[in-house]
């Protein structure tokens, strides 16, 4: 259904959701499925066509189509008798862990995605906002995550095992020398999946500990913005290809993503600021001594800068409020 909707959209020149739905909804009746599945297929096709339209303005791209077979539904999702009920009379049994999560108070089912090997369920959760009393500064490094709060506590999570696992997977893929792109792609996909399964839980445990500490002590979370830090070590900077490969596998954005969504679920305020220090200090792996002390010091300095910005912002807001209170119209009564 998705590929047929894409074909219809390209033939008729329709890329928006509403216009694509008007021209393709009735032609999808050849698939004997409930109309709710057709609407979700049209929505996914509209997203693919929108990306195609944006990319085709600056690049030469091929004809878009959906490669992976999947089924997305966001209507009439219910859990009954320990099963996920889908429109059309389909039932999917759920394990105890999934049932315990989805039966929590304040959980609402949003959508379900069915692929060849897995079922993904999206849900929303209602939580109460936390009144924070301090701040937690996080310094993301290649081999660890260092966090320092305003109460003097320091948390260090070791992620050196992630670097070792990714280096081993990279060496395994590099050993394949056959000039066959299809088999090379299959091997890279296989070991990439193995690498993800072996490293994702390490990042999850580290981010969970940090967010749990912030929620227990009522702390705001402050993260540095190191988006383009890899540009410091491009080809020609004097570093070797092995060093650049280690930096390209640095999961600093994955750490930020997991901390952000866990903080949102816990109603903790998070903020990202531009880095004001030399980014090479984060990645200097040639200092075997006092590296931990330097990383703790960087976390403390970042926390101090965030605290100063917050105090300055509070003083500015207080000054503006007092100025507005002093300026009164003529004839105003106290």
SULTA-V230672 format. One record per backbone hydrogen bond with DSSP energy under -1.0 kcal/mol. CO is the residue of the C=O (numbers start at 0). NH is the residue of the N-H. If there is no record, write none. Layout:
BEGIN
co;nh
CO;NH
CO;NH
END
This chain:
BEGIN
co;nh
0;4
1;5
2;6
3;7
4;8
5;9
6;10
7;11
8;13
15;19
16;20
17;21
18;22
19;23
20;24
25;28
27;30
30;32
33;36
33;37
34;38
35;39
36;40
37;41
38;42
39;43
40;44
41;45
42;46
43;47
44;48
45;49
46;50
47;51
48;52
49;53
50;54
51;55
54;57
54;58
70;113
72;111
77;84
81;93
82;79
83;91
84;77
85;88
89;85
91;83
94;98
95;99
96;100
97;101
98;102
100;103
103;106
105;125
107;123
110;121
111;72
112;119
113;70
117;114
119;112
121;109
121;110
123;107
133;219
134;149
135;221
136;147
138;145
142;158
143;140
144;156
145;138
146;154
147;136
148;151
152;148
154;146
156;144
158;162
159;163
160;164
161;165
162;166
163;167
164;168
165;169
166;170
167;171
168;172
169;173
172;175
177;179
179;183
180;184
181;185
182;186
183;187
184;188
185;189
186;190
187;191
188;192
189;193
190;194
191;195
192;196
193;197
194;198
195;199
198;202
199;203
200;204
201;205
202;206
203;207
204;208
205;209
206;210
207;211
208;212
209;213
210;214
211;215
212;216
213;218
217;132
217;133
219;135
220;270
221;137
222;272
225;228
227;230
228;231
229;232
233;236
239;243
240;244
241;245
242;246
243;247
244;248
246;249
249;251
250;254
251;255
252;256
253;257
254;258
255;259
256;260
257;261
258;262
259;263
260;264
261;265
262;267
263;266
266;129
268;220
270;222
272;224
277;280
278;281
282;284
289;293
290;294
291;295
292;296
293;297
294;298
295;299
296;300
297;301
298;302
299;303
300;304
301;305
302;306
303;307
304;308
305;309
306;310
307;311
308;312
309;313
310;314
311;315
312;316
313;317
314;318
315;319
316;320
317;321
318;322
319;323
320;324
321;325
322;326
328;331
END
